[in-house]
Amino acid sequence: MTPVLTLELQNFTLYTDEQHIAWLKIDCAGSAVNRLSADVLQELARALDYLNGHPPNGLVIYSGKSAGFVAGADIDEFAELDNAEKGQALVTRGWRLFNKLAKQPYPTLALIQGHCLGGGLELALACRYRLVVDQPDTRLALPEVMLGIFPGWGGMRRLPRLIGPAAAMDLMLSGKSVDARKAVRLGLADALVPTRLAMQAAAQQVLSGKPERKARGAAALLNQKWLRPLVARQIRKQIDRRDPYQHYLAPRAILEVWEKHDGDALQAPELIERLTQSDVAQNLLRVFHLQERLKGIGKRTAHPDIARLHVVGAGVMGGDIAALCALKGMTVTLQDQDRERIAQAQGRAAALFQRRLKDRRLVQAALDRLIPDPDGHGVPRADIVLEAIFENADAKRALYAALEPRLKPGAFLATNTSSLSLTELGRSLLQPDRLVGIHFFNPVARMPLVEVVESAHLAPDVRSAAYAFVNQIGKLPLPVQDNPGFLVNAVLAPYMLEAMRCVDEGLSPATVDKAMEQFGMPMGPLELADTVGLDIARDAGAQLSGEAVPPACLRQRLDRGELGRKTGQGFYTWKNGKAQKPHAGTVPPGLAERLIQPLIAKTREQVHIGVVGDKDLADAGVIFGTGFAPFRGGPLHYKAARKQHI
């Protein structure tokens, strides 16, 4: 096949084969991924114009990147939307171009391998057919809501028409992705094809003459104009339950554009302006860039994948770390003196594998990779030996003395300590430079952040291996220096203690927590303390704040053996893993600001003393390690923005 050279395309190559099928390969110049920037869309328009004059029997759009199909629009262009006209122009550009693609007289097909996100999925939706390649990294999503915007290039119209409004809204309002197999089950894709036959299958499908997929039955009926208000009313109730204080406009905007304008955002210019000019969208864009920065830290080293991990300590943290690593393909041996604890960890792992993997064979394979090892036979074969026992420095040092002589050459020790000094923990080791902190957060499978704790003398190969390991298991690594509490626990301790002081002053726990939920936190500080464990909160508070006497409300509960969620009683009664909260009283004015100030002050202090590299990394750590309201952009960013508005 000879490419069409007269178009002078930089980001595409256009071929026509002997069956007169046009093959349009997108391969954005100078980038590891394909993004639909203004220049790329302009070139796509030029290719379609050419094909209008030279109509093929079919058009297949595919990627030349190993990373995937299209990663979405060019995020950096969103930061340039400093007035309403620019926002309107951006939506218009993609809407008109993809409508043009959808109206071509010849059949069109998107061959999707790897990620197909945002504008990339909207491009695929504008094609008559979609094939997905059967490989683990094929993922489809419309994640715009996570940036505080909406899929304005046709996604809000075409996705409900294709799979029905209920399934479409579930995807658009959450931003979650689906794998190749689920895409076919939903009707989002026409078929699943193996990698080796992908091009052949695309050629057959685009010439098949098969009718275009559309929602059928009730799913199609609910798209009718007269039924949309009824559907929207039910979905709006779900949105209000998830976001009762209406911090996020984008989900409601998506629903409104579908309900009132059949998915055409250009009919709602005021919504485009409100979204693109909002602080929420700008802050969520900032959070996206912070996330990408952390991902980049994990990808910075070319260290070989970790094949074998040995975990000592099968409690909630150790057992769940072992399960996550087995889920990600490692062979994991799990050691604990208490065999019952290992069995409980295996039970939690089985539930995780079934939830994430679905397929019975994949679940069994993951279970086979998680090996009970009460006697520690896996230590000499492990690439990393990770300790996750209780927070006692003497106990940890005694364990290291037994483990270090058994490590194979090149292996190293890691600790999941949440607050203890690595320098102190390693002072009895023969090679203290081979001890690194890899601090996970609870719940391990859900919390995205892992603090990588570096001591002053950490060996370079251990450092690079630690970051590569965190990247391998799909977490965001945050570099922190060896200092009590590191970043996340250091900033949480004064925040939770301030909340407890409020209870000592007569406020109910529910009222205190409501103040921070109104602020945008996923849970209040007292529910968080219950979740962490009140005994752990006491120890962390004493160590990190220097207060010898804990707040009275904490001391009283500890005296009664009420440790929070794990005992079923703390600041709240817990049933089936959920806090049973009484009605909260009226939140006093200024309470949220009072509670958040110690957290902000401690975050600033950790930057000042060099625990974390800079303000942006500190904001990233607090957002991804505590759930700090993302739409506020991080504690230090929030404080700076408040000063500007005063």
Secondary structure as GFF3:
##gff-version 3
##sequence-region A 1 646
A	DSSP	beta_strand	12	16	.	.	.	ID=ss1
A	DSSP	beta_strand	21	26	.	.	.	ID=ss2
A	DSSP	alpha_helix	38	53	.	.	.	ID=ss3
A	DSSP	beta_strand	58	63	.	.	.	ID=ss4
A	DSSP	beta_strand	68	70	.	.	.	ID=ss5
A	DSSP	alpha_helix	75	78	.	.	.	ID=ss6
A	DSSP	alpha_helix	84	102	.	.	.	ID=ss7
A	DSSP	beta_strand	108	112	.	.	.	ID=ss8
A	DSSP	beta_strand	115	117	.	.	.	ID=ss9
A	DSSP	alpha_helix	119	125	.	.	.	ID=ss10
A	DSSP	beta_strand	129	133	.	.	.	ID=ss11
A	DSSP	beta_strand	139	141	.	.	.	ID=ss12
A	DSSP	three_ten_helix	143	147	.	.	.	ID=ss13
A	DSSP	alpha_helix	155	163	.	.	.	ID=ss14
A	DSSP	alpha_helix	165	174	.	.	.	ID=ss15
A	DSSP	beta_strand	178	179	.	.	.	ID=ss16
A	DSSP	alpha_helix	180	186	.	.	.	ID=ss17
A	DSSP	beta_strand	191	193	.	.	.	ID=ss18
A	DSSP	three_ten_helix	195	197	.	.	.	ID=ss19
A	DSSP	alpha_helix	198	206	.	.	.	ID=ss20
A	DSSP	alpha_helix	217	221	.	.	.	ID=ss21
A	DSSP	alpha_helix	228	242	.	.	.	ID=ss22
A	DSSP	alpha_helix	250	261	.	.	.	ID=ss23
A	DSSP	three_ten_helix	265	267	.	.	.	ID=ss24
A	DSSP	alpha_helix	269	276	.	.	.	ID=ss25
A	DSSP	alpha_helix	279	299	.	.	.	ID=ss26
A	DSSP	beta_strand	308	312	.	.	.	ID=ss27
A	DSSP	alpha_helix	316	327	.	.	.	ID=ss28
A	DSSP	beta_strand	331	335	.	.	.	ID=ss29
A	DSSP	alpha_helix	339	357	.	.	.	ID=ss30
A	DSSP	alpha_helix	360	369	.	.	.	ID=ss31
A	DSSP	beta_strand	370	372	.	.	.	ID=ss32
A	DSSP	three_ten_helix	379	381	.	.	.	ID=ss33
A	DSSP	beta_strand	384	387	.	.	.	ID=ss34
A	DSSP	alpha_helix	393	403	.	.	.	ID=ss35
A	DSSP	three_ten_helix	404	406	.	.	.	ID=ss36
A	DSSP	beta_strand	412	415	.	.	.	ID=ss37
A	DSSP	alpha_helix	422	425	.	.	.	ID=ss38
A	DSSP	three_ten_helix	432	434	.	.	.	ID=ss39
A	DSSP	beta_strand	435	439	.	.	.	ID=ss40
A	DSSP	beta_strand	449	454	.	.	.	ID=ss41
A	DSSP	alpha_helix	460	472	.	.	.	ID=ss42
A	DSSP	beta_strand	476	481	.	.	.	ID=ss43
A	DSSP	alpha_helix	488	504	.	.	.	ID=ss44
A	DSSP	alpha_helix	509	519	.	.	.	ID=ss45
A	DSSP	alpha_helix	525	532	.	.	.	ID=ss46
A	DSSP	alpha_helix	534	545	.	.	.	ID=ss47
A	DSSP	alpha_helix	552	559	.	.	.	ID=ss48
A	DSSP	three_ten_helix	565	567	.	.	.	ID=ss49
A	DSSP	beta_strand	573	575	.	.	.	ID=ss50
A	DSSP	beta_strand	578	580	.	.	.	ID=ss51
A	DSSP	alpha_helix	591	608	.	.	.	ID=ss52
A	DSSP	alpha_helix	615	626	.	.	.	ID=ss53
A	DSSP	three_ten_helix	630	632	.	.	.	ID=ss54
A	DSSP	alpha_helix	635	645	.	.	.	ID=ss55
###
